[in-house]
Amino acid sequence: MNIEIANKIVIISSPSGAGKTTLCKLLIKKMKNISLSISYTSRNKRLNEIDGKDYYFVSKKKFQHLKNNNYFIETAKNFNNLYGSPFKNINKSNKNKQHILFDIDWKGARKIRRFYNNKNIIDFFILPPSKTELKRRLVKRGRDNKKEINLRLSYAIDEMKHYREYKYVLINENVIKTVNHIKKIIEYNELVENQNSILKSKLKQIINMK
C-alpha cells in the first residue's frame, strides 16, 4: 500500500529476553516527540501491568471481532496469546506530529512495512550479547518454568535469523548505552530530513527566480 506519513514509525524488535520492552520504556522517557503504540492482547494481565498503559487487555472473542473488522495493522500469536497493533495509534501520533514506537516482533514489522513507505520507517533489531546471557535473562525474569524458558530460547534463536531485515542491528550489552544509541540514530534521521527539506526549499526558490 505504501502510505506516506509526516513522522517516523520506529520499530524495535528482538527475541524474547533481549530487552526490547525495557528499551522502549526508556526511550519514551528520554524523547518527548515519540509515543508508544499500545497493543491489544488476549493474554492475562500480569501483576504490575495497567490496562491502557502496558496493553489493552481483551478477550479472544473481542480480539477476533476487531481483527475481522480490519482494526489492526498487524497481528501475531505468541505462546497461544493474540497481539495486535491498531491503525488508530499511527493516525493519532501523525495528527499530534509525533513519531510512533512499536515494540513488536519481525513478523509484525514485515506487515507494517507493507503498509507504510520505507522512508517513514526506522527499524532496529536488538540482539543479546550471547545465547548464554539470553538464557540468564530469561531465568532472571522469573516468569516461566524450565520447559517454557527452553521453548522461548528455541524461538529466540529462530527469531535472530531475521536481523538482516532491519536497517539497524544493535547488541544490547548495556541497556543505557543501547537506548542512547537508538536515540542518536533517530535524531540523526531527523537532522538529515530537516536538512533535505531546507535544501529542497532553497532549490525551489532558485528555480522560481526570474
Residue, then its C-alpha position, 0 to 999 in steps of 0.5 A: m500500500n505504501i502510505e506516506i506519513a509526516n513522522k517516523i514509525v520506529i520499530i524495535s524488535s528482538p527475541s524474547g529476553a533481549g530487552k526490547t520492552t525495557l528499551c522502549k520504556l526508556l526511550i519514551k522517557k528520554m524523547k518527548n516527540i515519540s509515543l508508544s503504540i499500545s497493543y491489544t492482547s488476549r493474554n492475562k494481565r500480569l501483576n504490575e501491568i495497567d490496562g491502557k498503559d502496558y496493553y489493552f487487555v481483551s478477550k479472544k472473542k473481542f480480539q477476533h471481532l476487531k481483527n475481522n473488522n480490519y482494526f489492526i495493522e498487524t497481528a501475531k500469536n505468541f505462546n497461544n496469546l493474540y497481539g495486535s497493533p491498531f491503525k488508530n495509534i499511527n493516525k493519532s501520533n501523525k495528527n499530534k506530529q509525533h513519531i510512533l514506537f512499536d515494540i513488536d516482533w519481525k513478523g509484525a514489522r514485515k506487515i507494517r512495512r507493507f503498509y507504510n513507505n520505507k522512508n517513514i520507517i526506522d527499524f532496529f533489531i536488538l540482539p543479546p550479547s550471547k545465547t548464554e546471557l539470553k538464557r540468564r535473562l530469561v531465568k532472571r525474569g522469573r516468569d516461566n518454568k524450565k520447559e517454557i524458558n527452553l521453548r522461548l530460547s528455541y524461538a529466540i534463536d529462530e527469531m535472530k535469523h531475521y536481523r538482516e531485515y532491519k536497517y539497524v542491528l544493535i547488541n544490547e550489552n548495556v541497556i543505557k548505552t543501547v537506548n542512547h544509541i537508538k536515540k542518536i540514530i533517530e535524531y540523526n534521521e531527523l537532522v538529515e530530513n530537516q536538512n533535505s527539506i531546507l535544501k529542497s526549499k532553497l532549490k525551489q526558490i532558485i528555480n522560481m527566480k526570474 
